[in-house]
Amino acid sequence: MPKVLRNETEGVPDAGRYNAGQKLLFYVLILLMIGLLATGVVIWREYFSHLFGIDMVRLGALLHAVFAFILICSIIIHVYAGIW
């Protein structure tokens, strides 16, 4: 990390097509979208909520909001890093 911050390329392994930040963001976004899909099914009242108890639906709604918040923050950070 110190060599990368000093813009030295000697001794730094090749990152490949995407750097570590891009790879991390990809996996974080995929996990968050899977979480949103799973919690969305739990809280979808018309079709699936009767299969779960009220406590599970409430927990699903809370987790859905948390996943959405983290996803939005990740996208904002991604745009900021792209401009920077």
Backbone hydrogen bonds, N-H to C=O, Kabsch-Sander energy under -0.5 kcal/mol:
donor,donor_aa,acceptor,acceptor_aa,energy
5,L,1,M,-2.4
6,R,2,P,-1.7
7,N,4,V,-1.3
8,E,3,K,-3.0
12,V,9,T,-1.4
23,K,19,N,-2.1
24,L,20,A,-2.7
25,L,21,G,-2.5
26,F,22,Q,-2.1
27,Y,23,K,-2.1
28,V,24,L,-2.5
29,L,25,L,-2.7
30,I,26,F,-2.3
31,L,27,Y,-2.4
32,L,28,V,-2.5
33,M,29,L,-2.4
34,I,30,I,-2.2
35,G,31,L,-2.3
36,L,32,L,-2.5
37,L,33,M,-2.3
38,A,34,I,-2.6
39,T,35,G,-2.6
40,G,36,L,-2.1
41,V,37,L,-1.9
42,V,38,A,-1.6
43,I,39,T,-2.1
44,W,40,G,-0.6
44,W,41,V,-0.6
45,R,43,I,-1.4
47,Y,44,W,-0.6
48,F,44,W,-2.3
49,S,44,W,-1.6
51,L,48,F,-2.0
52,F,49,S,-1.4
57,V,53,G,-2.1
58,R,54,I,-2.4
59,L,55,D,-2.4
60,G,56,M,-2.6
61,A,57,V,-2.3
62,L,58,R,-2.2
63,L,59,L,-2.9
64,H,60,G,-2.4
65,A,61,A,-2.0
66,V,62,L,-2.2
67,F,63,L,-3.0
68,A,64,H,-2.3
69,F,65,A,-2.4
70,I,66,V,-2.5
71,L,67,F,-2.4
72,I,68,A,-2.6
73,C,69,F,-2.5
74,S,70,I,-2.3
75,I,71,L,-2.1
76,I,72,I,-2.3
77,I,73,C,-2.5
78,H,74,S,-2.2
79,V,75,I,-2.3
80,Y,76,I,-2.5
81,A,77,I,-2.9
82,G,78,H,-2.0
83,I,79,V,-2.0
84,W,80,Y,-2.5
